[in-house]
Amino acid sequence: MRRDDTLVASPAGVSPAAAPKSAGAEQPWHWRVLEFFSAYLPLLLMALLALGTWWLVKNTPVVERDRATAPLRHEPDYEMRNFSVQRFGALGPLKAQIDGDALRHYPDTDTVEIDNVRVRAVGADGRITYASARRGIANGAGTEVQLLGGAQVVSEATPTSPALDFRGEFLHAFLDTERVKSHLPVTVLHGDTQVFAEGMEYSHLDRLIQFSGRMRASFLPKTAKGPAR
């Protein structure tokens, strides 16, 4: 009789298979925190970057150029007393000399203010012109002088022409172009002729005087003519 080789395993000798974990089983807390940061880390980095940028903009110091563009105050940066300033031409001869009791330079307008100003200018033809006033305002180059208060400009006489005298409370003298003008009343004396006008402009190079506004002229008689200066 043949023996049956079939073996029957004993239930006690076989370990049962481990049961699968349930899909809804709760994970440890540190795993949940790690998953949270992994999901939201890019957003947190972007928020921190934006916050840092805002802080830098807010705390950046003001650029100094804003301060540099602030308008200058009208205050003198230097002064002189009992001064004399001379201007010379390109070839060396003296063109003008400005004297005064006091001088103040204003850098905001590049002008000088002069007390008791006195000017001596030499024209292209060698004729000398004198100017004076209680106060003068000249540009930085010294080519223009505004005469205020008791202003007078006198172009000296020549062998062929009498002196030309301008008087008023305001006269504007242009030394380079040899012009004198005023928008206020002036008195002009030339030989025996005396003219009162509300304004005038004189060009020495053109030998031309233009009066503006109302004017009145008078001619002194020969017998009343004073001695020549």
ZALUM-29686 format. One record per residue: x, y, z of N, C-alpha, C in turn; residue number from 1. Coordinates in steps of 0.1 Angstrom, whole numbers. Layout:
PT    n_x    n_y    n_z   ca_x   ca_y   ca_z    c_x    c_y    c_z  nuti
PT      X      Y      Z      X      Y      Z      X      Y      Z   NUM
...
***
This chain:
PT    n_x    n_y    n_z   ca_x   ca_y   ca_z    c_x    c_y    c_z  nuti
PT      9    -12      0      0      0      0      9     12      0     1
PT      6     23     -9     15     34    -11     11     45      0     2
PT     23     51      5     21     61     16     18     74      9     3
PT      8     82     14      5     95      9     15    105     14     4
PT     23    111      4     33    120      7     28    134     10     5
PT     15    136      9     10    150     12     11    153     26     6
PT     18    165     28     20    169     42     10    180     45     7
PT      4    179     57     -5    189     61      2    197     72     8
PT      3    211     69      9    220     78      1    222     90     9
PT      7    222    101      0    224    114     -3    239    115    10
PT    -15    242    119    -19    256    121    -10    263    131    11
PT     -4    256    140      4    263    151     17    266    145    12
PT     22    261    134     36    264    129     36    275    119    13
PT     25    281    115     25    292    105     20    305    111    14
PT     28    316    109     24    329    115     15    336    105    15
PT      4    341    110     -6    348    102      0    361     96    16
PT     -5    365     83      0    377     76     -4    389     84    17
PT      5    400     84      2    412     92     -9    419     85    18
PT    -18    424     93    -30    431     87    -26    445     82    19
PT    -30    450     70    -26    463     65    -32    474     73    20
PT    -24    485     74    -28    497     82    -40    504     75    21
PT    -48    509     83    -60    516     78    -55    529     71    22
PT    -62    532     60    -58    545     53    -61    557     62    23
PT    -70    556     71    -73    568     79    -66    568     92    24
PT    -55    561     94    -48    561    106    -41    574    108    25
PT    -40    580    120    -35    593    123    -19    592    123    26
PT    -12    602    116      2    602    116      7    609    128    27
PT     20    607    132     26    614    143     26    629    141    28
PT     26    637    151     25    652    150     37    658    143    29
PT     49    653    145     60    659    138     60    657    123    30
PT     54    646    119     52    644    104     42    654     98    31
PT     32    657    106     22    666    101     28    680    100    32
PT     36    684    110     43    697    109     52    698     97    33
PT     60    687     95     69    687     84     62    688     70    34
PT     50    681     69     43    682     56     37    697     55    35
PT     33    703     66     28    717     65     39    727     59    36
PT     50    726     65     61    735     61     66    732     47    37
PT     65    719     43     69    715     29     60    721     19    38
PT     47    722     23     37    727     14     37    742     13    39
PT     39    749     24     38    764     24     52    771     25    40
PT     63    764     24     76    770     25     78    781     14    41
PT     75    778      1     77    788     -9     69    801     -7    42
PT     57    800     -2     49    812      1     55    820     13    43
PT     60    813     23     67    819     34     79    827     30    44
PT     87    821     21     99    827     16     96    840      8    45
PT     85    839      0     81    851     -8     77    862      1    46
PT     69    859     11     64    869     21     76    875     28    47
PT     86    867     32     98    873     39    106    882     30    48
PT    107    878     17    114    886      7    107    900      5    49
PT     94    899      4     86    912      2     88    921     14    50
PT     87    915     26     89    923     39    103    929     40    51
PT    113    921     36    126    927     36    128    938     26    52
PT    122    937     14    123    948      4    116    961      9    53
PT    104    959     15     97    971     21    105    978     32    54
PT    112    970     40    120    975     51    132    983     45    55
PT    138    978     35    149    985     29    145    998     23    56
PT    134    998     16    129   1011      9    126   1021     20    57
PT    119   1017     31    115   1026     41    127   1032     49    58
PT    138   1024     50    149   1029     58    161   1034     50    59
PT    159   1035     37    170   1040     28    171   1055     31    60
PT    183   1061     33    184   1075     36    181   1083     23    61
PT    176   1096     26    172   1105     14    185   1108      7    62
PT    184   1108     -7    195   1111    -15    200   1126    -13    63
PT    213   1128    -12    218   1141     -9    215   1152    -20    64
PT    211   1147    -33    209   1156    -43    196   1165    -41    65
PT    187   1159    -33    175   1167    -29    179   1179    -21    66
PT    189   1177    -12    194   1189     -4    202   1198    -13    67
PT    209   1193    -23    218   1202    -31    209   1211    -40    68
PT    197   1207    -44    189   1215    -52    181   1225    -45    69
PT    182   1226    -32    175   1236    -24    180   1250    -28    70
PT    171   1259    -30    175   1273    -34    184   1279    -24    71
PT    194   1287    -29    203   1294    -20    196   1306    -14    72
PT    200   1309     -2    195   1321      4    202   1333     -1    73
PT    195   1345     -1    201   1357     -6    209   1363      6    74
PT    221   1357      8    230   1362     18    244   1363     12    75
PT    252   1374     16    265   1376     10    275   1365     15    76
PT    284   1360      6    294   1351     11    307   1358     14    77
PT    309   1370      9    321   1378     13    318   1393     12    78
PT    326   1401     19    324   1415     19    338   1422     18    79
PT    338   1434     13    351   1442     12    347   1456     16    80
PT    357   1463     22    356   1477     26    366   1485     18    81
PT    361   1497     14    370   1507      7    378   1500     -4    82
PT    371   1494    -13    378   1485    -23    379   1493    -37    83
PT    387   1486    -45    388   1491    -59    390   1479    -68    84
PT    382   1477    -78    383   1466    -87    385   1471   -101    85
PT    395   1465   -109    398   1470   -122    395   1458   -132    86
PT    391   1462   -144    389   1453   -155    398   1457   -167    87
PT    405   1447   -172    414   1450   -183    409   1443   -196    88
PT    412   1449   -207    408   1442   -220    417   1431   -224    89
PT    414   1424   -235    422   1413   -239    436   1416   -242    90
PT    439   1429   -247    452   1433   -251    459   1440   -239    91
PT    453   1442   -228    460   1447   -216    455   1461   -211    92
PT    449   1470   -219    446   1483   -214    434   1482   -204    93
PT    434   1492   -196    423   1493   -186    410   1497   -192    94
PT    400   1489   -189    387   1492   -195    377   1498   -185    95
PT    378   1494   -172    369   1500   -162    375   1498   -149    96
PT    371   1507   -140    375   1506   -126    363   1510   -117    97
PT    360   1501   -107    349   1503    -99    354   1505    -84    98
PT    350   1516    -78    354   1518    -64    341   1520    -56    99
PT    343   1518    -43    331   1519    -34    336   1518    -19   100
PT    326   1522    -11    329   1522      4    327   1508      9   101
PT    318   1500      4    316   1486      8    311   1478     -3   102
PT    314   1465     -4    310   1456    -14    305   1443     -8   103
PT    294   1438    -12    289   1425     -8    285   1416    -20   104
PT    290   1404    -20    288   1395    -31    277   1385    -27   105
PT    267   1383    -36    256   1373    -33    257   1362    -43   106
PT    261   1350    -38    263   1339    -47    250   1334    -54   107
PT    238   1336    -49    226   1331    -55    223   1337    -68   108
PT    227   1350    -69    225   1358    -82    238   1362    -88   109
PT    249   1359    -82    262   1362    -87    263   1377    -90   110
PT    258   1385    -80    259   1400    -81    266   1406    -69   111
PT    270   1418    -71    277   1425    -60    269   1438    -57   112
PT    267   1441    -45    260   1453    -41    271   1463    -35   113
PT    271   1475    -40    281   1485    -36    275   1497    -30   114
PT    281   1502    -19    277   1514    -13    286   1525    -18   115
PT    279   1537    -22    287   1548    -27    296   1544    -39   116
PT    290   1538    -49    297   1533    -60    302   1544    -69   117
PT    314   1542    -75    321   1552    -84    327   1543    -95   118
PT    324   1547   -107    329   1539   -119    336   1549   -128   119
PT    347   1544   -134    355   1551   -144    357   1541   -155   120
PT    351   1543   -167    352   1534   -179    358   1542   -190   121
PT    366   1534   -198    373   1539   -210    366   1533   -222   122
PT    361   1542   -231    355   1537   -243    365   1532   -254   123
PT    359   1527   -265    368   1522   -276    375   1533   -282   124
PT    369   1546   -282    376   1557   -288    385   1565   -278   125
PT    386   1559   -266    394   1566   -256    387   1576   -247   126
PT    374   1578   -250    367   1587   -242    363   1581   -228   127
PT    365   1589   -218    363   1584   -204    349   1588   -200   128
PT    342   1579   -193    329   1581   -188    330   1578   -173   129
PT    324   1587   -165    323   1585   -150    309   1582   -146   130
PT    307   1574   -136    294   1571   -131    294   1570   -116   131
PT    283   1574   -109    283   1574    -95    269   1573    -90   132
PT    267   1568    -78    254   1567    -71    256   1563    -57   133
PT    245   1564    -49    246   1560    -35    247   1545    -33   134
PT    241   1538    -43    242   1524    -42    242   1518    -57   135
PT    250   1508    -58    251   1501    -71    250   1486    -70   136
PT    245   1480    -81    243   1466    -82    250   1462    -95   137
PT    261   1454    -94    268   1450   -106    268   1435   -108   138
PT    268   1430   -120    269   1416   -122    283   1410   -119   139
PT    284   1397   -119    297   1391   -114    308   1395   -124   140
PT    306   1396   -136    316   1400   -146    320   1414   -146   141
PT    312   1423   -139    315   1437   -139    312   1444   -152   142
PT    304   1439   -160    301   1445   -173    288   1454   -172   143
PT    280   1452   -162    268   1460   -160    267   1465   -146   144
PT    263   1478   -145    261   1484   -132    248   1491   -131   145
PT    239   1488   -122    227   1495   -120    230   1505   -109   146
PT    227   1518   -112    230   1529   -103    216   1533    -97   147
PT    216   1534    -83    203   1537    -76    206   1548    -66   148
PT    198   1558    -67    198   1569    -57    209   1580    -61   149
PT    204   1591    -66    214   1602    -70    223   1597    -81   150
PT    218   1589    -90    227   1584   -101    231   1594   -111   151
PT    243   1593   -116    248   1602   -126    259   1595   -134   152
PT    258   1597   -147    267   1592   -157    271   1604   -166   153
PT    284   1606   -166    290   1618   -174    300   1612   -184   154
PT    298   1615   -196    308   1612   -207    316   1625   -209   155
PT    329   1625   -207    336   1637   -207    337   1644   -221   156
PT    339   1657   -221    340   1664   -233    352   1661   -241   157
PT    351   1663   -254    362   1661   -263    364   1674   -271   158
PT    375   1675   -278    377   1688   -286    366   1691   -295   159
PT    358   1681   -299    348   1684   -309    333   1682   -303   160
PT    332   1678   -291    319   1675   -285    319   1679   -271   161
PT    308   1685   -266    307   1689   -252    304   1676   -244   162
PT    305   1677   -231    302   1666   -222    287   1662   -223   163
PT    285   1649   -220    271   1644   -220    268   1639   -206   164
PT    258   1645   -200    255   1642   -186    241   1637   -184   165
PT    240   1625   -178    227   1618   -174    225   1618   -159   166
PT    213   1622   -155    210   1622   -140    196   1617   -138   167
PT    195   1610   -127    182   1604   -123    184   1595   -110   168
PT    172   1590   -106    173   1581    -95    176   1567    -98   169
PT    176   1564   -111    180   1550   -116    186   1552   -130   170
PT    198   1546   -131    205   1545   -144    211   1532   -145   171
PT    210   1525   -157    216   1512   -159    227   1514   -170   172
PT    239   1512   -165    251   1514   -174    256   1500   -179   173
PT    258   1499   -192    264   1487   -198    278   1491   -203   174
PT    289   1486   -196    302   1491   -198    308   1486   -211   175
PT    305   1473   -214    311   1467   -226    305   1473   -239   176
PT    292   1475   -239    285   1480   -251    284   1495   -251   177
PT    288   1501   -240    288   1516   -239    274   1521   -241   178
PT    264   1516   -233    251   1520   -233    246   1525   -220   179
PT    236   1534   -219    230   1538   -207    215   1539   -209   180
PT    207   1533   -200    193   1534   -202    186   1535   -188   181
PT    173   1540   -189    165   1541   -176    151   1541   -180   182
PT    143   1534   -171    128   1534   -173    121   1544   -164   183
PT    130   1552   -156    125   1562   -147    129   1576   -152   184
PT    123   1587   -147    126   1600   -152    141   1604   -151   185
PT    145   1610   -162    160   1614   -163    161   1628   -168   186
PT    173   1633   -165    176   1647   -170    189   1645   -178   187
PT    189   1650   -190    201   1649   -199    206   1663   -203   188
PT    218   1665   -200    225   1678   -204    235   1676   -214   189
PT    235   1684   -224    245   1683   -235    247   1697   -240   190
PT    258   1703   -236    261   1716   -240    251   1726   -234   191
PT    244   1733   -243    234   1743   -239    220   1737   -239   192
PT    219   1724   -242    206   1717   -242    203   1709   -230   193
PT    191   1710   -224    187   1703   -213    174   1696   -216   194
PT    173   1683   -214    161   1675   -217    156   1667   -205   195
PT    143   1668   -202    137   1660   -192    128   1650   -199   196
PT    129   1637   -195    121   1627   -201    117   1616   -191   197
PT    107   1608   -194    102   1598   -185    111   1585   -186   198
PT    119   1584   -196    128   1573   -198    137   1576   -211   199
PT    148   1568   -212    156   1570   -223    166   1559   -224   200
PT    172   1558   -236    183   1548   -239    193   1555   -248   201
PT    206   1554   -244    216   1560   -251    227   1550   -255   202
PT    231   1551   -268    242   1542   -273    253   1551   -277   203
PT    264   1550   -270    276   1558   -273    282   1554   -287   204
PT    282   1542   -290    288   1537   -303    280   1543   -315   205
PT    267   1544   -313    259   1549   -324    256   1564   -323   206
PT    261   1570   -312    258   1585   -309    243   1588   -310   207
PT    235   1579   -304    221   1581   -305    214   1580   -292   208
PT    205   1590   -289    196   1590   -277    182   1588   -281   209
PT    175   1579   -275    161   1576   -277    153   1579   -264   210
PT    144   1589   -264    136   1592   -253    123   1585   -253   211
PT    117   1582   -242    104   1576   -241     95   1584   -231   212
PT     82   1583   -234     72   1590   -225     72   1605   -228   213
PT     67   1612   -219     67   1627   -221     81   1632   -219   214
PT     84   1643   -226     97   1649   -225     95   1664   -227   215
PT    105   1671   -222    105   1686   -223    120   1690   -224   216
PT    122   1699   -234    136   1703   -236    137   1718   -234   217
PT    148   1723   -230    151   1737   -228    165   1740   -233   218
PT    167   1752   -238    180   1756   -244    185   1768   -236   219
PT    196   1766   -230    202   1777   -221    207   1788   -231   220
PT    205   1800   -227    211   1811   -235    226   1811   -234   221
PT    232   1817   -244    247   1817   -244    252   1824   -232   222
PT    246   1835   -228    251   1843   -217    250   1836   -204   223
PT    240   1827   -203    238   1820   -190    247   1807   -189   224
PT    255   1805   -199    263   1793   -199    274   1794   -188   225
PT    275   1784   -180    285   1784   -169    299   1781   -175   226
PT    309   1783   -166    323   1780   -171    325   1766   -174   227
PT    333   1763   -184    335   1749   -188    342   1742   -177   228
PT    339   1729   -175    345   1721   -165    357   1714   -170   229
***
